[in-house]
Amino acid sequence: MYSLTSSNKYYLYQGYVRMNRGIDGLYKMIRSEMKELSPVSGDAFIFFGKKRQSVKILKWDGDGFLLYYKRLEGGSFEVPVFNPRTGNYEIGWNTLSFILSGVSLKSVRLRKRFRI
């Protein structure tokens, strides 16, 4: 089964996207607006709709693209703020998991852990 895991890198598109865009349209957006990143790297690219009720995640799987789509029936996703000063599009697996689960990013406080 195909899945998104903590071993993937996740990149957030900085604007909002019309949700009628498919794989080809999202691919072209990555190539034209996130030029330093490769759509066929195996990394996942995250796109939110303008009302923040839907999200699409595009990922290359070695021989083709996978497109994940989630639409909320009520409420909206909390979208992290893009920092143009750092130019960083990357978010972590935990952050993506919190967003998809409806956890407020402002209230999350991660405790210090040992990491290698």
N, C-alpha and C positions, 0 to 999 in steps of 0.2 A: 504494500500500500504506500502511496505517496504521502509525505508529510513534511511539515516545517518543523525544524528542531533547533536546539540551541547551538548546534554546530554551523548553522547557516549565518551569513551576514545579511542584515536587513537595512535597506536604504529607503528613506522617506522622500517622496516627491514633494517639493516645497509648495506647490499650488494645489488647487482643487481641479478635479477632472470630471468631464461629462461621463457618466457611467455607461453610455452606449458605445464607448470605445472598446474594441476587442484587443486581441493579442497584437495584431499588426500596428494598431494605433498607439498602444502603450509602448511597444518596442521602439517606434519612431520617436516618441517623446523622450525616452531614455537616451537614445543616440544623439538627439539634437540639443537636449537641455541638461543632461548629466554626462557631459562628454568624457570626463575622466573615468567613468565606469563602463563596464562592458555588460550588455544584456545577456550574453551567453557565458558568463563567468560561473554560473551556478548560484549566484547571490539572488536574494529576493528583493523585489521592488514594490513598494507600498503606495497606493493611490487612493485618496479619499474623494468622495463626491462633495459637491458644494454644500449640501445640507448636513453633511457628516453623518448621514444615516446608512451609508454604504461604503464598502472598502473593497478594493481589488488588489491582489498580490500576484505579481508575475514572476515566475522562476523558470530558468532553463534547467532541464533534467537530463542533459547529455545528448538526447536525440530529438528533443522537441520542447515546446513551452508548456508549462502548467499554469492555469489561471484559476486562482481561488477567488471566490466572491462571497461576501456576506452583506446582507441587507437587514437592518433592524426594523422590526414592526412598530417600535415605539422608542423614543429617546434618540440619543446621538452619541457618536464616538467622541472622546476627548482627543484632539489632535495635538501632538507636541509642537512647540514653537520652534520654527527653523531659525537657526542662528547664522545670519549672513556674514557676521564677522569671522567666524571660524570656517564657514563654508561646509560644515559637517552635516551630511545627510543621514549618517548611520545612527540607528537606534539598536538597542540590545533586544535579545529574545524576551527577557522579563518585561521590558516596556511594551513590546508588541502584545504579549500575553495579557498584560493588564488592560491595554486598550481594548482588545477583543472581548475581554471578560466584563468590561464596564467599570473597572476600578479607577478611581480618580487619581491621576498622576500627581496632583498637588498634595494629596494626603499620604502618599507612599513614602516611607522612610526606610531605606535599606540599612540594616545593621552591618557593621564592619565584619568582614570575613577574611580569612587567610586565603590568598590566591597565589598560584605558581605561574 
